[in-house]
């Protein structure tokens, strides 16, 4: 059998252990070409540019009427 705890873990001790479990905001930067928000060190999903040059050709969707 596995060992069992001798005492109840207090709320303060439990909460201190969980102090680092909170979700963090994403670090977004604006694209230098189109201005949309994107993750750093990634190609812009909106225009396909990275470090001032077009890396990926992005297809524009046509609006249906």
C-alpha positions as CSV (number, residue, x, y, z in Angstrom):
1,X,0.0,0.0,0.0
2,X,1.1,3.5,-0.7
3,X,1.8,5.9,2.2
4,X,-1.1,8.2,3.2
5,X,-0.9,11.8,4.5
6,X,-0.9,12.1,8.3
7,X,-2.6,15.5,8.3
8,X,-5.0,17.7,6.2
9,X,-3.1,20.1,4.0
10,X,-4.1,23.6,5.1
11,X,-5.7,26.1,2.7
12,X,-2.7,28.4,2.8
13,X,-0.2,25.7,2.0
14,X,-2.4,24.4,-0.8
15,X,-2.9,27.9,-2.3
16,X,0.8,28.7,-2.1
17,X,1.6,25.5,-4.1
18,X,-0.9,26.6,-6.7
19,X,0.4,30.2,-7.0
20,X,2.2,29.4,-10.3
21,X,-0.7,27.6,-12.0
22,X,-2.4,30.7,-13.4
23,X,-2.6,31.1,-17.1
24,X,-0.4,33.9,-18.6
25,X,-1.3,36.3,-21.4
26,X,0.2,35.7,-24.8
27,X,3.0,38.0,-25.8
28,X,1.6,39.5,-29.1
29,X,3.4,41.9,-31.4
30,X,2.1,43.9,-34.3
31,X,3.1,42.9,-37.9
32,X,5.3,45.5,-39.5
33,X,3.6,45.1,-42.8
34,X,-0.1,44.9,-42.1
35,X,-0.3,45.9,-38.4
36,X,-2.3,42.8,-37.3
37,X,-1.3,41.1,-34.0
38,X,0.8,38.0,-34.2
39,X,3.1,35.8,-32.1
40,X,6.7,36.9,-32.1
41,X,9.2,35.0,-34.3
42,X,6.4,33.6,-36.5
43,X,5.1,34.4,-40.0
44,X,2.0,36.7,-40.1
45,X,-1.1,34.7,-40.8
46,X,-2.8,37.7,-42.3
47,X,-0.2,38.8,-44.9
48,X,2.5,36.1,-44.9
49,X,5.4,38.5,-44.1
50,X,8.3,37.8,-41.7
51,X,11.1,40.3,-41.0
52,X,10.1,42.7,-43.7
53,X,9.8,40.2,-46.6
54,X,7.0,38.0,-47.9
55,X,7.7,34.4,-47.0
56,X,4.4,32.7,-47.5
57,X,1.9,33.5,-50.3
58,X,-1.5,34.0,-48.6
59,X,-4.6,33.3,-50.7
60,X,-7.4,35.9,-50.4
61,X,-10.8,34.4,-49.9
62,X,-13.5,35.7,-52.2
63,X,-16.8,37.0,-50.7
64,X,-19.8,35.1,-51.9
65,X,-22.8,37.3,-52.9
